Amino acid sequence: MIDNLRDRVISRQSITKTEALQISMIQKIEMFDLFAAANRIRQTFRGDSVDLCAIVN
């Protein structure tokens, strides 16, 4: 399920509310798969760079 949703998000397709609820109920053993999918999505859309902003008073 997670790989399918990852691929859909990367191809800019939406997920349903039901699918989002299924993600929220995944078992602990699947958490690392979810983290890997989130990382892949981040790399696809944002890359590995980080922008920092600070306010100094």
Buried (B, 14 or more C-beta within 10 A) or exposed (E): EBEEBBEEBBEEEEBEEEBEEBBEEEEEEEEEBBEEBEEBBEEEEEEEEEEEEEEEE
